[in-house]
Amino acid sequence: MSRGMEDLKYCPAGHSSEDFAYSDYFGRENSILPGGICDLCTKEHFIQEFKNWSSGNVNIDKIIQESQINFKYDKLHWIPYDNFQNIQRIADCDYGSMYSAKLENGIKENWNFIKQDWRYRLKGFKVALKEIKDSRFDIVRVINNYDCIDYGISKNPTTKNYIIVMYLFDCGLHDFLNKNFWDLEWQSKVDILSLTASFLLLSHEKNLVHCNLYSGNILMNYNFDLLDLVIDLGLYKLENGLILDSDHKYNETYGSIPYIPPEVLRGNEFTRKGDIFSFGGIMYELVTAQRPFADQAHDTYLMIDICNGVRPKIPDFMLNWIPEWYLDLMYRCWSDDPFERPTANELAGLFCGISNKLSFNIVDNNVMQQLQIAGENQKNTSMSQKQELFELFSHSSKLHPQSCYISRCIHTLHGLHDLLEEIKSGKSSDPNILLSN
């Protein structure tokens, strides 16, 4: 070890490199670096600045402050709105709106005891701003349970809405599939399913239910060498035990009808088993590039169909591109009986195992053999044939003007019980129909 490193056993403030710094795994011992960085000095200066800012919500303040006290790397920050430049709307989403912006001044990373000033990171970096406009989102609960808040929280001074500041991904899964479907091999499809199932598993192990899983909520970066994926905001809530047996019914739910499980459409509460039904929709879209029920109105009639066992169909010309076990599993996810659906643990274990075998070209069982044959069948289809078939399928599955793939308030069949006959006869309008512009 060099003499310079030995001299940094203590910082000028008297902190020792053997002192306890942070409670997370990476920062237990205090790091004192030659450039003037000391973990404990940084922590103390973060604490000193607690009095200089406030989110306006004591619970949010507490979450941010505790992250700065306890974590070396996963700190959250209160980021003033005037730190954002070149704000551009990307899309309207379930919870409000998403924007891109340049982080003009960056965010504080370490206190430098030599310069007696902060060292900043991410200056000029582009970030995503998710402005929460929907009152159904409990912002404190979202922050507590949302692992994808990469940088911190802000607030729009005009609208007074809170903003989650996170990494800027390229696109959602549906847009990604529109661009890349024909070049997508089974390795990539399985990786997407493996990451999605693993995310659900982590949530379900905390007894948390996402309640809003669909392709628009799966954010992607992809360069055909490295896949980066994260699950976006859900209506996170704790599962309440044996609620499937509960007599309590709901008049309304929230989501996109094709991804809502039948028991919820009937008025029951959304559970972990409901997330698995939604996962079936992701499996369908990955092998067809089409969203479920894209060619139908998303109305009460579709809800009744789903509750009667109707499920999206795979086009005949695609069947030999898809392993039989995959189709069986997809329809298990879509089972009308929630207890017949696989668990997130089963899905994550299966797809992680398949991904590893695909990486090393291991074909040692029927599952892998079927995948190999399916991949060869698709490769052996000429590009002109693929395009012709896909155009035919796209035409037959043209997006219906009254379909909706942004989550919204849905009246359950329980809530519509007294009106169903009048809706069917045309005497009453369907409150679940999306009015065309």
N, C-alpha and C positions, 0 to 999 in steps of 0.2 A: 504494500500500500504506500502511496506517495506521502511525502511530508505534508502536502497541502490538504489531503484528505484527513490526516490525523489531526490537523489543527481545527477541523470542523466537528470535533466531538461536542463542542458547545457553541451556541450562537451568542451574539452580543447581549441578548436579553437573559442569558443564563440557562436556556433550555438545553437539556442533554439529548444526545442521539439515542439514549437508552430509555427516555421518557415515553410513557404511553401517549399516543396522539389521537387516533381515531378508533372507533369501535368496529369498522368494517375490516375485512380480511386483509386488504392491501395496505392499510395505514396504521397498523397497531403500534409500530415503533416509529418514533419521530425521525423524519428525514431532514438532514441539514446538508444542503448542497453548496458547492463552491461559488455558484453564481449569486448567492445571497438569499436562498430560499430555506425556510424553516417551517415545517408543518404547524407547529404550535404557535409560532408568530402569526401565520396566516389565519389560524382559527381564532386567535385573540382579536385580530383586527376585524374579522367578520363579525364577531360578537360586539365589538365596540360600535360597529355601524348599524346594529339593529335599530337603534334609536333614530336613525336618519331616514328610514323608509317605512312605509306601511302599505299593504295591499288594500286596506279598508275592511279586511275581514280577519279577525283575530285567529281563526282556525287556519287560514291560509298562511298567515304570518308564522304561526307555530310550525307548520309543516316545512316551510322554507328554512326557518332558523334551525330546526332539528337536523335537517339534511346538511347544513353547513357546519354544524357542531360534530356530527357523527360520521360523515363520509369524506374520504379523501378525494375521490374522483366523481362520485354521483351527486354532487351538490346541485341543488336547485337555486335559482336566482330570481329576485324581483327585478324585472327589466323595465325601465321607464319607457313609455310609448314613444317618446321623442328619440329613442335610440334606433328606431326603425326608419329606414329611408326606402324610396322607390317601392312603396307598397302597391301590389297588384293583385286583384281578385283572381283566384284560380277557379273556384267553383262554389256553388251553394251546396251545403251538405246537410246531413240529418240534423245536426246540432246547431247549425248556423251557417257560417261562411269560412272558407279557407283562403288564405292569401300567401303570397311570397313577399319577402322583404329582405333588404340588406341590413345586417346588424352593424350599424355605422361605427360604434365605439367598442364593439366586442363586449365580453363579460369578464369580470374579475376572476383571475385564476389563483395567483399567489401574491403574498406580500413580500417585497424585496427589502431585506433589512439593510442592504448596502445603500440602495437608492432611496430608501424610506418612502416607497411608493408602490402602488399596485402594478403587477404585471397582468396584461390582458390577453385573452385569446379570442379568436374568431372575428377579428376586426375586418369589416367589409364582407363577411361571410353571408351567403344567402340561407335563409331559414324559412320554415313554414309557420304561419300564424293561424291558429284555429280559434276563431271567435265564437264563444258559446252564447248563442242567442235563445236557445230553447230552455224554458224553465224546468223541463223534465230532467235536465241534467243537473244533479247535485254537484256543483263544482268541487266542493271539499272532498266528497266521496270519490269523484273521478281522479283528483290529484293523489289521493291516498292509495288508489289501486291501479293507477295507470302507469305502467312501467316505461312508456314511450315518451314521457316528458323529458326530452333530452337536455333542455337548457333552463327553462323556468316558466314564470307566469308574468303576464302583463295585464293591462286594462285599457280599453279604449276610452279616452276621456270624454268623447262625445256621446257614445251609446251606453257607457258605464258597464259594458259587457267584459267579462274576464276572457283572457286570451292564453291559450297554451302555446308555448314556443318550442318547436321541435325541429328535428332534421327534415330537410326538404327532399321527399322522395319523388321519383320520376312520374309515377302514375298509379292508378288503381289496377287491380287484377283484370277487370273487364277490358279496359283500354289496352293493357299489356297483351292480352290474348288476341284482340283485334289486330294488333301489329305483328305478332310473333307466332300465331297458332301453327302455321305450316312448318315452321323451323323448330318447333318445340319437340324435343325427344322425351321419352319416358323418364329419364333421369331428372329432368327439370320439373315435370309434372309431379313426380313423386316427392321431390324436394319441397315443392310448394305445399303439398298436402302434409308432409312431415312437419314442417315449420308451423303450419296452421294448427294441426292437431296438438303439437307440443305446447303451443300458446294456450289452447283450451285446457290442456291438462294442468298447466301451472295455475290457471284461474280456478278450475274446479277443485284442485287440492286446497285452495283457500276458501272453498265453499262459495265462490263467486260465479255468477251466471252472466255471460256477455249480453244475451237477449237481442242482439242486433247484428249477427254475423251474416254478411253477404259480400259479393265480390267488390263492391264499391268501397268497402271498409278494409280491404286488404291492400296495403300500399307496397309498391314494388320499386326496387332498383335492379337492373339486370344488364349484364354485358356479355352473356353467354359463357363467361368463365366463373363469375361469382354472382350468386343470387342473394339479394338482401330483401327481406320481407318483414313487415310488422303489421299487427292487427290494430286498426284504428279504434276510435272511441266506441264504446258500447254503452248500453243502459245498465251498467254494472249494478248488481244487487246481490245480497246474501240470499241463499236458498233457505227456505223456511221448513226444513224437515220433510215430513210426509205430506206435502201440500197437494200431491196428486189425488189424495184421498179426502181432501178438504171439501166441505160443502160450500165454501165461499166461492162465488163466481164474480167475474169482472165483466162490465158492460163495454169496456174499451181496452184495446191494447195498442201497441206501437211497433211499426216495422214495415217491411215490404211483404205483401201477402204471400208470394211464392216461397218465401223463406220462413214463414211463421208456421210452427207445427200445428197439426189439427186440434190437439187438446187445448191450445191457446186460442185458436179461432173459435172454439166452442165456449170459451169463457174461463178456462182454468189458468192458473199462474204459470209463468215461464220458468222452467227449471233447467238444470244441466242437460237433461235429456232433450230439451228443446234446442239447445245449441248443436246437438248431434244431428237433429233433423236439418238444421241450417247448413251444416257441414256437407250433407248429401247434395245440396244445391251447388256447393263449390265443386264437388266431385263431378257433377253433371256438366258444369260450365267448362271445366278443364279438358274434357274429352269431346265437347261439341262446339266450343267457342260461342255458345248461345246461352243466354240466361233462361232460367225456367219460366215456361208459360209466356214467352215474349210475344206470341202472336194472339194473345187473348186479353180481354179487358180484365183488369184486376179489381173485381167487384165482389158482391156477395155471392153471386152464382159460382165464381171460381172458388170461394171459400167453402161453399157447400160441396163442390166437386172434390176438393182436397180432403174434406172430412169424410167423403164417401170412398176414398181410396184412389182417386185419380192422381197420377204422377206424370211428370214430363217424359216424353218418349225419345229414345235414341233413334235417329234416322237409320233405316236399314243398311244404307251403303257404308255406315260407319261401324257396324257391329263387329266386323272382323278386324278392326283396328283396336278393339278394346277387349282385354282379358275377361273371361267369364266371371272369375272371382271378383273382379272390380265391380262389375254390374251387380252381382249378388250383394256385395258390401254396400254399394250405393243405395240399393233398395232396402237393405236392413236399416240404414240411417233414416230412411223415409217411412219406416214402419208406423202404422197407426197406433200400435201399442208401444208407448215409450220404453217399457221394460224389455222389449225385444231389440232395441237399438244397441249398438256397441257403445262402450265407454270411451272417453277421451284417452284413457290409458291404453286400451286395446288398439285404437287407431294410431296413436303416437308410436307405440311399440312396433306395430306392423310396418308403417311407412318408413320409420327410421331404419328398421332392419333391411327393408327392400332397397332403400337408398344406398346403404353401405354395400350391399351385394352388387348393385348396378355399378357402383364406383370401381369395383374390382372385377367386373365381368364374371361374377359367380352365378352359375345356373345349376342349382343343386336340388330344386324341388319343382312341383307343378306350378306354383305361383310364378317363379322366375321363368319357367319354360313358356307359360302363356304370355308373359310380358315380352319375351324375345320374339315369339311368333307374331304378336300384335304389332310390334315395332317393324318387323320385316314386311308385314302386309301393307302397312302404311307407306313404307319406303318404296315398295314395288309398284305403288300407284303413281302413274305419271303425273307430272305437274299439271298438264292440260286436263287430265281426268279429274284431278283434285279440284281444280278451279271450277270446272263445269259442275261437278257434284256440289261443291260448296255454294256456288251461285244459286243452284236449284234449291238447296236447303235454306239459304238466306232469304230467298224470295218467299218460300213457303212459311218461313218464320219471321217475316217482316214485323218489326216492332209495332204493336198495336197502339193506336193513339191514346187509348185509355189504360195502357200498362204503366206501372210506376215503380221505379227502382231506387227511389229515395224514401226513407222511412217517413211514415205519417201516422196520424191517429186512425185506427181501424175500429169500427163498431163490431163487437163479437156477435156470434149467433145467439148467445145468451141474451145480450143486450137488445137484439133485434127480434126476440122471440115473438112478441105480439104483433110485429109488423111484417114477418116473413111472407105470410100469405098475400098481404096487400102489395108487397114488393113484387112477388111472382105474378100477380094479376095485373100489375101496372097501375094500381090505384094509388100507390105511394112510390115516391122516388127512392132510389137506392142511395143511402148516405155514403156508401163505400165506393161509388163510381167516381172516377176521376173525370171531371168535366173537361171536354176538349176546348182548346182555345179557338 
